[in-house]
Amino acid sequence: MNRRKENEIKGIFGLVVLVFLIFLLIPLARLFLKSFMGDTGLMLGHYAEVLTGRGFLEAFGNSLLISSVSAVVTTVLAFILAYAVHYCNLPGGYKGFINRAAVAPMLLPTITYGFAIIYSFGKQGLITQLFGTQLFDIYGFNGLLLGYVIYTLPVSFLLLSNTMSYVDKKFSIVSRIMGDSPFATFVGTVLRPLLGTLAASFVQCFFLCFTDYGIPASVGGEFEVVATVLYNEMLGSVPNFSRGACVAMMMLIPSVVTIALLHYLEKYNIRYNKISQIEIRKGAVRDAVFGVLSALILLCVLSVFAVIFVVPFVDEWPYRIRFTLEHVISVFSDNSLITVCRNSLIAAFLTAAVGSLTTYGAALTTARSHLPGKVKQVIENISLITNTIPGMVIGIAYMLVFSGTPLQNTLFIIIICNVIHYFSTPYLMMKSSLTKMNASWETTAMLMGDTWLKTIVRVVTPNAMGTILEVFSYYFVNAMVTVSAVIFIAGARTMVITTKIKELQYYTKFNEVFVLSLLILAVNLAAKSLFHYIATDRQKVKVKKTARRPVVSKSIS
Amino acid sequence: MLEIKNLKKSYDGVTILHDINLAIDDGEIVSILGPSGCGKTTLLNLVLGLADADEGEILFQGENVLNVPMEQRGFNIVFQDYALFPNLNVYKNITYGLRNNPSISTRQEVEDLIDLLGLREHLDKKIEQLSGGQKQRVALARTMVMKPKILLLDEPLSALDGVIKESIKAKIKQIARDYHLTTIIVTHDPEEALTLSDKVLIIQNGTISQYGKPDDIIQKPENDFVKEFILNQLLIKKNNIFTLFRQGNEPKIAAQVG
């Protein structure tokens, strides 16, 4: 063989597969077995017990119902926001605001949403006080709906906005020239190309709602959902791991179905290569309607969060409303809370570092090697599996496998858990970026004496730096806000901010909850702007140099 | 001298190339000409060492190099899309190979190449700021710094238009002459092949249709493929041009290349 043997890439592939074998497949297999394991070997007893037991089927039904309703509501709202951005003549600044405000909830943990809802719409809530009366009962269906909608709005908006930017707007010109009515034009050139994405948005939101633990933990009330049942089986007053494992397996079923649906729907996604920029048709009424609707939606979302900027800074909500920094100071003088913050920062930073390396390595094997298709498919399947597994299921699987090992109660296990839980999206970002790069770089560089590793360091990595930073930022923010998986594996010494919030809820220390939430928000905002700055700073250098380019370039002579 | 004997290559049981026999003298420019999918790029990859042959021999200066790994063969290639490194400026692209092998070209030799290819004023530029012709010249310079024993060019002109194409053609000829460098060019354009090279290798359906000097191919086409697809195309072009430049309709300028 003259061809390069690609030993380095085989090594990377081996490492990646090994990590996922130990930290994904084995724990899942263990969970699967556990759900069948009885006193007398394998049996279906636990399933029978769970399915016929009081509450589970009801919770399952509740989960299906609330997740479906939330997904529909979110998708409609996100459509309105995205439509306002892409199809209306609104001021650029306002569009920028919509773009940023719509994704803002991503920077906070879901468990905070619930408390924000309580403090906004509860009996003594900020918004209740403004209106003079409680608008609706927050515990149960309504509170969950509100929380889920806020939680899934960013994802749905990003999906729809992305597709809308690629939908060829010239079709609407053609449609109008052909004499279609405005409604027919709307259906034919906006709604139809978006059908796949709308369905994907519904499915994705459904999945997120179905598997989230943070929101029902705070506002679920008597309205039991699968996530709360699962938590109570594992960490409740009478834990039963086998039954918990069953519930986890049951949670997996809708997850697998939704992800399978998402893959199926991908076929219906229209892919255009370039974004066509055309002038949007004048329509004052349309602009006004969508401008105002967007403002209302975002006002509702942001008003829920207003409370976290208020409550921690007053004496005692809602009885003594006087500005004070007492709560903030007390949080920062509490040594245990400082440890928690330090844990969170370390975990988020290392998750980002390890996650970027892992996804980069995995993407190199699929995008820039000549390994056989079957080998590459292994990585693709890993990505698919991580996309399917809810965080709670990973957390429980880890709890079963790593309890009693030296890995129990370490930051290491939290970091690995995050890296694996959030693997799919950054891997796909990385792969897409590496695939777009020139396929001949490695050969060319090798002909100039490079080893493979040298080419990766000198050429591929510098050109992938923008995406690597994005991936780093994605992992960092998600590691800061994640609740569902870490709640099962964070120990007393390795408590992170989100799990501490859960604990503080138990002691009804809501001031601390909000101070910590604000801290997460501040860290995430700082991190995002830092990565954004680094990424655009690199671009600016390019732009400046382009600007210096002489207008007329001399031909060779 | 590069000799190819009984070369055969197949992928997944489908024969791409078979019965390839030819010899190329030192310093010659040879074009491999054929329609897309005929196997010409595969032949280039076999010479380069990027792909392995099933059977046959590739002899360079009398030695079989078929089992010599690509990077040790000492041949070099400029890919169709140039494969320049966008994170490095023009100068760093040109001198990329020197970092691994500082003694391969002297400073003076590098400077000469920069001047020969007219790149002096572009050295600090980013790759994305260059035009297609400039990129091609940078890629050529970067490869020439490595002092290849054979220079391989994959469709070097197909992304370029008009006068730029002619000027790059002139540069390729000049390099082959000045450096006495054996140059093998893959192209699908008969005009390019016949006006650029000392010899043309016409490939069809994975084997040699005709191999000879441009004059021989024009005067003595050996088969219908050469006649119908190669010469016919050129005749149509020629007639079109003649119609444009018919008596009394000649432009009042003289042709300039480069």
Interface residues (C-beta under 8 A of the other chain):
Chain A: M1 N2 R3 R4 N438 S440 W441 T443 T444 A445 M446 L447 M448 G449 D450 K454 R458 V459 P462 N463 K542 K545 T546 R549 S553 K554 S555 I556 S557
Chain B: G49 L50 A51 D52 L66 N67 V68 P69 M70 E71 N76 I77 F79 D81 A83 L84 F85 P86 N87 L88 Y96 G97 N100 N101 L117 G118 E121 H122 K125 K126 E128 Q129 S131 G133 Q134 R137 R142 T143 M146 V163 I164 S167 K171 G258
